[in-house]
Amino acid sequence: MKSHLDISAALPADAANALLIGRAQVPGTGPVLVQVRPDGVFDLSKVAATCSELLELPDPAAAARAASGARIGSTADMLANSAFDARDPALPWFLAPCDLQAIKAAGVTFVASMLERVIEEQARGDASRAEEVRAAVVAVIGDNLSAVRPGSDEAMRLKEVLLEQGMWSQYLEVGIGPDAEIFTKSQPMSAVGTGAEVGIHPGSAWNNPEPEIVLAVNSRGEARGAALGNDVNLRDFEGRSALLLGKAKDNNASCAIGPFIRLFDAQFDIGDVRRCDLSMQVKGPEGFVMQGASSLSKISRDPLDLVGQAIGANHQYPDGLVLFLGTMFAPTQDRHGPGQGFTHVVGDIVTVSTPQLGTLANRVNTSDNVPPWTYGTAALMRDLARRGLLR
């Protein structure tokens, strides 16, 4: 974990030019909105009390860049103190960079993960059947649907063929149909940041990380920046029934976002997001290593189309939202025996990286053994009121 929280790994490759915002837990003060630079971490409270409020400004990047807040500490020291197992509670550390925003996610936005969702469904959440089901599904629908544009006439013809063959799926519906899957990943203020533990439900025996880009969107539906995310997923729960999606997705510490939000400006914009290539690594305590990747260039729905399906005339978010864009990563590497595929074990170290956004690093534990979520919106409002920042 320590090496992934080193400043050279955690920050973007062009950190000197990147406009990074985050949140720091400052002992005796509470969560503080900050700008993160290689030379230090600086208080943005005079610009905005919360991340949500900052993104509502006409030009968040210009406002943050012009700020002259006090230096809170060394970026390197605060990253090191963000490690869950080496934290000095008397010193500041980094939290997830979002606060009051709704935490939403788009599902089944890549062909590779779409096929794995169909396999989960057909296997009814039984990992031991995955290899057999995978072969059967690919034999019918193939393994290359990347040329099919969701909602197109071609996609609807494919749907008719699959219905005739009894292979249509709820996952194919949102993967190539006109409507994207947009769901609530977890609650505002519940995401954990880099260096923290992420949680898997103790009743799950088939689960995986999901490396993703997360867009930071204001109440007007404007994407203002991006971060990395790990949408921890329970394949067995969701595979048994789509009605278990809430339990599969929303558990204590099952949502990691960070290390920081990189605001859109002249050096980094939505076009750069579209070109992002994510790399992911899982290192197990027993020596197991798995590598994965997800390329936004292969997404089947444009990121801004997903934003438009999440917020608009039919659904508003007064405090904005952060939106997981989905992943093409679908783990099939056997870990516990032939045909068993991948699942987490306690102690796994998961890293999600891209040169433009840095590295998000977390350790896996069960959701009943990670630190409980106790600091919510009411607690934040009390701290902001005490600091005289509510206006």
C-alpha positions in Angstrom: 0.0 0.0 0.0 2.8 2.4 0.9 4.3 2.6 -2.6 0.9 3.3 -4.1 0.5 6.3 -1.8 3.9 7.7 -2.8 3.4 11.1 -4.4 5.0 9.9 -7.7 2.3 7.2 -8.0 -0.7 8.9 -6.5 -0.6 12.1 -8.5 -1.1 12.4 -12.3 2.0 12.2 -14.5 1.6 16.0 -15.2 0.8 16.9 -11.6 2.4 20.3 -12.0 -0.2 21.2 -14.5 -3.1 19.3 -13.0 -5.8 21.2 -11.1 -6.6 18.7 -8.3 -9.2 19.1 -5.6 -9.9 16.8 -2.7 -11.0 16.7 0.9 -8.8 16.4 3.9 -9.8 15.2 7.3 -8.1 17.8 9.6 -8.1 16.9 13.3 -10.1 19.4 15.4 -11.6 20.9 12.3 -13.3 18.2 10.2 -13.4 17.7 6.4 -11.8 20.5 4.5 -12.1 21.2 0.8 -8.5 21.4 -0.5 -6.4 22.0 -3.6 -3.6 19.4 -4.0 -0.3 20.3 -5.6 3.0 18.5 -5.5 4.3 21.2 -3.1 1.5 21.0 -0.7 -2.2 20.9 0.2 -4.1 24.2 0.4 -7.4 25.2 2.0 -10.2 26.1 -0.4 -12.8 26.9 2.2 -12.8 30.6 1.3 -13.8 29.7 -2.2 -16.4 27.0 -1.3 -17.4 25.1 1.8 -18.0 21.8 0.0 -16.9 20.1 -3.2 -20.6 20.3 -4.3 -20.6 24.0 -3.9 -17.3 24.5 -5.8 -18.7 22.6 -8.8 -21.7 24.9 -8.9 -19.5 28.0 -9.5 -19.5 29.4 -13.1 -15.8 28.4 -13.5 -14.6 26.0 -10.7 -11.2 25.6 -12.2 -10.5 29.4 -12.3 -11.9 29.9 -8.8 -9.7 27.1 -7.4 -6.6 28.3 -9.3 -7.0 31.8 -8.0 -7.5 30.8 -4.4 -5.0 31.8 -1.7 -5.9 29.5 1.1 -3.6 28.4 4.0 -1.3 25.5 3.5 -2.6 22.5 5.5 0.4 20.2 5.0 2.7 18.3 2.8 1.1 16.3 0.0 3.5 13.4 0.5 2.9 13.3 4.3 -0.8 13.4 3.9 -0.8 10.7 1.3 1.3 8.5 3.6 -1.1 9.2 6.5 -4.1 8.1 4.4 -3.1 4.5 4.7 -5.7 2.8 6.9 -3.0 0.8 8.8 -0.5 3.5 9.3 -2.7 6.5 10.1 -1.9 9.0 12.9 -5.3 10.4 13.9 -3.6 13.6 15.1 -2.4 14.4 11.6 -4.5 15.2 8.5 -5.3 12.6 5.8 -7.2 12.4 2.6 -10.9 11.5 2.2 -12.9 10.7 -0.9 -13.0 14.0 -2.9 -16.8 14.2 -3.2 -19.2 15.1 -0.4 -22.9 16.1 -0.8 -23.2 14.7 -4.4 -25.4 11.7 -5.1 -23.2 8.7 -6.0 -24.6 7.2 -9.2 -23.3 4.5 -11.6 -23.8 3.5 -15.2 -23.8 -0.3 -15.7 -23.1 -2.5 -18.7 -21.5 0.2 -20.8 -18.8 -2.1 -22.3 -19.2 -5.3 -24.3 -16.8 -7.4 -22.3 -18.5 -6.6 -19.0 -21.9 -7.0 -20.6 -21.2 -10.5 -21.6 -20.0 -11.3 -18.1 -23.2 -9.9 -16.7 -25.2 -12.2 -19.0 -23.0 -15.1 -17.8 -23.7 -14.2 -14.1 -27.4 -14.2 -14.8 -27.3 -17.5 -16.7 -25.2 -19.1 -14.0 -27.6 -17.8 -11.3 -24.6 -16.5 -9.3 -22.8 -19.8 -9.2 -19.1 -19.3 -10.0 -18.5 -23.0 -10.6 -20.8 -22.8 -13.6 -19.3 -19.7 -15.2 -16.9 -21.4 -17.6 -19.6 -23.7 -19.0 -22.1 -20.9 -19.3 -19.6 -18.6 -20.9 -19.0 -21.0 -23.7 -22.7 -21.5 -24.3 -23.5 -17.7 -24.3 -20.6 -16.9 -26.7 -21.7 -19.7 -29.0 -25.1 -18.0 -29.4 -24.3 -14.2 -29.4 -20.6 -14.1 -30.1 -18.0 -12.2 -28.2 -17.7 -9.1 -30.3 -20.7 -6.7 -30.1 -18.6 -3.6 -30.1 -19.8 -2.5 -33.5 -23.5 -2.5 -32.3 -24.6 1.0 -31.4 -27.0 1.0 -28.4 -30.6 1.8 -29.5 -29.8 1.5 -33.2 -31.9 -0.4 -35.8 -29.2 -3.0 -35.9 -29.3 -3.4 -32.1 -33.1 -3.9 -32.3 -32.7 -6.6 -35.0 -30.2 -8.4 -32.8 -32.7 -8.2 -30.0 -35.3 -9.9 -32.1 -32.9 -12.7 -33.0 -31.9 -13.3 -29.4 -35.5 -13.3 -28.3 -36.2 -16.0 -30.8 -33.3 -18.1 -29.5 -34.3 -17.6 -25.9 -31.1 -15.8 -25.1 -32.3 -12.2 -24.4 -31.2 -10.8 -21.1 -31.9 -7.8 -18.9 -28.2 -7.0 -19.3 -28.4 -7.0 -23.1 -31.4 -4.7 -22.8 -29.4 -2.0 -21.1 -26.2 -2.9 -23.0 -27.5 -2.4 -26.5 -31.0 -1.0 -26.0 -31.9 2.7 -26.0 -31.8 3.2 -22.2 -28.7 3.0 -20.2 -28.6 1.4 -16.7 -28.2 4.2 -14.2 -28.4 3.2 -10.5 -27.5 4.5 -7.1 -24.2 3.0 -6.1 -24.1 4.3 -2.5 -25.2 7.3 -0.5 -23.7 10.8 -0.3 -20.8 11.0 2.1 -20.3 7.2 2.1 -17.5 6.8 -0.3 -14.0 6.0 1.0 -10.8 7.5 -0.4 -7.4 6.3 -1.4 -5.6 4.3 1.3 -8.8 3.2 3.0 -10.3 -0.3 3.2 -13.0 -1.3 0.8 -15.7 -3.7 1.8 -17.2 -6.9 0.4 -20.3 -8.4 1.9 -19.3 -11.3 4.2 -21.9 -13.5 2.6 -20.4 -13.2 -0.9 -18.3 -15.9 -2.4 -17.9 -14.4 -5.9 -17.0 -10.8 -6.2 -14.6 -8.4 -8.0 -13.3 -4.9 -8.3 -14.5 -2.6 -11.1 -11.9 0.0 -12.2 -13.8 3.1 -13.6 -13.6 6.7 -14.4 -16.0 8.8 -12.2 -17.3 12.1 -13.6 -18.0 15.0 -11.2 -21.3 16.7 -12.4 -23.0 19.8 -11.0 -26.8 20.3 -10.6 -27.0 21.7 -14.1 -25.7 18.5 -15.6 -22.3 19.9 -16.4 -19.4 17.6 -16.1 -16.7 19.6 -14.2 -14.0 17.0 -13.6 -13.1 13.4 -13.2 -11.6 11.0 -10.7 -10.9 7.2 -10.4 -13.3 4.8 -8.9 -13.6 1.2 -7.7 -17.2 0.0 -7.9 -16.8 -3.1 -5.7 -19.3 -5.7 -7.1 -20.8 -8.9 -5.7 -21.3 -11.2 -8.8 -23.1 -13.9 -6.9 -25.7 -11.6 -5.3 -26.5 -9.8 -8.5 -26.4 -13.0 -10.5 -29.0 -14.6 -8.3 -31.4 -11.8 -8.9 -31.4 -8.3 -10.4 -33.5 -7.3 -7.4 -30.5 -7.9 -5.2 -28.6 -5.0 -7.0 -28.9 -2.8 -4.0 -27.2 -5.4 -1.7 -24.7 -6.3 -4.4 -23.6 -2.7 -4.8 -24.3 -0.7 -1.7 -22.5 -2.0 1.4 -20.2 -0.4 3.9 -17.1 1.0 2.1 -18.1 -0.7 -1.2 -17.5 2.6 -3.0 -14.0 4.1 -3.4 -13.3 7.4 -5.3 -10.1 9.3 -5.6 -7.4 10.1 -5.0 -8.6 13.5 -6.2 -11.0 15.1 -8.7 -9.1 16.6 -11.6 -11.0 19.7 -12.7 -11.6 20.3 -16.4 -9.5 23.2 -17.7 -7.2 24.0 -20.7 -4.9 21.0 -19.8 -7.6 18.3 -19.2 -11.1 18.0 -20.5 -13.8 15.5 -21.5 -11.9 14.6 -24.6 -9.0 13.4 -22.4 -11.5 11.3 -20.4 -12.7 9.6 -23.6 -9.1 8.6 -24.3 -8.2 7.3 -20.8 -6.8 3.8 -20.4 -7.1 2.5 -16.9 -4.9 -0.2 -15.5 -5.8 -2.3 -12.5 -3.9 -4.7 -10.3 -4.9 -7.0 -7.5 -2.2 -8.3 -5.2 -3.3 -11.0 -2.8 -1.8 -11.8 0.6 -1.0 -15.4 -0.7 1.0 -14.0 -3.6 -1.8 -14.0 -6.2 -1.5 -11.2 -8.8 -4.1 -10.2 -11.4 -3.7 -7.4 -13.9 -6.6 -5.8 -15.7 -7.4 -2.9 -18.0 -10.3 -0.7 -19.1 -10.2 1.7 -22.1 -12.7 4.4 -22.3 -12.2 4.5 -26.0 -14.2 1.2 -26.2 -17.2 2.4 -24.2 -20.5 1.8 -26.1 -22.2 5.0 -24.8 -20.4 8.4 -24.7 -19.7 9.7 -21.2 -21.8 12.8 -21.8 -24.7 10.7 -23.1 -24.6 8.8 -19.8 -24.6 12.1 -17.9 -27.7 13.1 -19.9 -29.4 9.9 -19.0 -28.6 10.4 -15.3 -29.7 14.0 -14.8 -32.1 16.1 -16.8 -35.8 17.1 -17.0 -36.9 13.8 -15.4 -34.4 13.8 -12.6 -32.6 16.6 -10.8 -29.8 16.5 -8.2 -29.6 19.9 -6.4 -26.2 19.0 -5.0 -24.9 17.5 -8.2 -23.7 13.9 -8.6 -20.7 11.8 -9.2 -21.2 9.2 -12.0 -19.2 5.9 -12.4 -19.0 5.3 -16.2 -18.7 1.5 -16.1 -15.9 -0.8 -16.9 -14.8 -3.2 -19.6 -12.8 -5.2 -17.0 -14.4 -8.6 -16.5 -12.2 -10.9 -14.4 -12.0 -14.5 -15.5 -8.6 -15.5 -14.2 -8.9 -18.6 -12.0 -7.8 -18.1 -8.4 -9.1 -21.0 -6.3 -9.2 -23.7 -8.8 -10.0 -24.5 -12.5 -13.3 -23.0 -13.6 -13.7 -21.0 -10.4 -12.8 -17.6 -11.9 -11.7 -14.7 -9.7 -13.0 -13.6 -6.3 -11.5 -11.4 -3.6 -9.9 -12.5 -0.4 -9.4 -10.3 2.7 -6.1 -8.6 2.4 -6.1 -8.0 -1.4 -4.5 -4.7 -2.4 -6.4 -3.1 -5.3 -5.0 -0.3 -7.4 -6.7 1.6 -10.2 -4.4 3.9 -12.2 -4.2 6.1 -15.3 -1.5 8.7 -16.0 -4.0 11.6 -16.2 -5.6 10.9 -12.8 -2.9 9.1 -10.7 -3.6 6.0 -8.6 -6.5 5.0 -6.3 -5.3 2.3 -3.8 -7.4 0.3 -1.3 -7.2 -2.9 0.8 -10.1 -5.4 0.7 -11.9 -6.4 3.9 -15.4 -7.6 4.7 -18.0 -4.8 5.1 -18.7 -5.8 8.7 -15.0 -5.4 9.6 -14.1 -2.1 7.9 -14.5 1.1 9.9 -18.3 1.8 10.2 -19.7 4.8 8.3 -20.6 7.3 11.0 -19.9 10.7 9.5 -22.9 11.9 7.4 -24.5 15.0 6.1 -25.7 16.2 9.5 -22.3 15.9 11.0 -20.8 17.9 8.1 -23.3 20.6 8.5 -22.5 20.9 12.2 -18.8 21.2 11.4 -19.4 23.8 8.7 -21.6 25.8 11.0 -19.0 25.7 13.7 -16.4 27.0 11.3 -18.8 29.8 10.1 -18.9 28.5 6.5 -22.7 28.1 6.1 -24.1 31.0 4.1 
